[in-house]
């Protein structure tokens, strides 16, 4: 799940890269994505994924697990 903070973070990284400053990492929740060499296209693609997740949260990958148990008695 993405949030507005994720989108703001990636947009800041894109702006800094376009301004000539080297961006080496972006935070996504508790996860830090670190780039050895920053590629603008990778950042733009990631921004598009975040925007898509914010616009259509029901289309994000959700995993549902359903299980049943019995005591073995009939």
C-alpha positions as CSV (number, residue, x, y, z in Angstrom):
1,X,0.0,0.0,0.0
2,X,1.2,3.4,-0.9
3,X,0.4,6.7,0.8
4,X,0.8,10.4,0.0
5,X,4.1,10.5,1.9
6,X,5.5,7.9,-0.5
7,X,4.5,10.0,-3.5
8,X,5.9,13.2,-2.0
9,X,9.2,11.4,-1.2
10,X,9.6,10.1,-4.8
11,X,8.7,13.4,-6.3
12,X,11.3,15.1,-4.2
13,X,13.9,12.6,-5.3
14,X,13.0,13.2,-9.0
15,X,13.2,17.0,-8.5
16,X,16.6,16.7,-6.8
17,X,17.9,14.5,-9.6
18,X,16.7,16.8,-12.3
19,X,18.4,19.7,-10.4
20,X,21.7,17.9,-10.6
21,X,21.8,16.6,-7.1
22,X,22.5,12.9,-6.8
23,X,19.8,11.0,-4.9
24,X,21.0,7.7,-3.4
25,X,17.9,6.4,-1.6
26,X,14.2,6.7,-1.2
27,X,12.1,5.6,1.9
28,X,9.0,3.5,1.3
29,X,7.4,2.9,4.7
30,X,10.0,1.0,6.7
31,X,11.9,0.0,3.6
32,X,14.7,2.0,2.2
33,X,15.3,1.7,-1.6
34,X,18.9,2.5,-2.3
35,X,20.2,3.2,-5.8
36,X,23.8,2.5,-6.7
37,X,23.5,4.8,-9.7
38,X,20.4,6.8,-9.9
39,X,18.3,6.4,-13.1
40,X,15.6,9.0,-13.7
41,X,13.5,6.5,-15.6
42,X,13.5,4.1,-12.7
43,X,12.3,6.9,-10.4
44,X,9.6,8.0,-12.8
45,X,8.4,4.4,-13.2
46,X,8.2,4.0,-9.4
47,X,6.3,7.3,-9.1
48,X,3.8,5.9,-11.7
49,X,3.3,2.8,-9.6
50,X,2.7,4.9,-6.5
51,X,0.2,7.1,-8.3
52,X,-1.6,4.0,-9.6
53,X,-1.8,2.5,-6.2
54,X,-3.2,5.8,-4.7
55,X,-5.8,6.2,-7.5
56,X,-7.0,2.6,-7.5
57,X,-6.3,1.1,-4.1
58,X,-8.6,-1.9,-4.9
59,X,-6.3,-2.9,-7.7
60,X,-3.3,-3.3,-5.5
61,X,-2.0,-6.8,-4.9
62,X,-3.8,-8.1,-1.8
63,X,-3.4,-11.5,-0.5
64,X,-6.3,-13.3,1.3
65,X,-5.8,-16.5,3.2
66,X,-8.8,-18.6,4.1
67,X,-8.5,-21.7,6.2
68,X,-10.7,-23.9,8.3
69,X,-10.1,-26.2,11.2
70,X,-11.9,-29.0,12.8
71,X,-11.4,-31.0,16.0
72,X,-11.6,-34.2,14.0
73,X,-14.9,-35.2,15.5
74,X,-18.0,-36.2,13.5
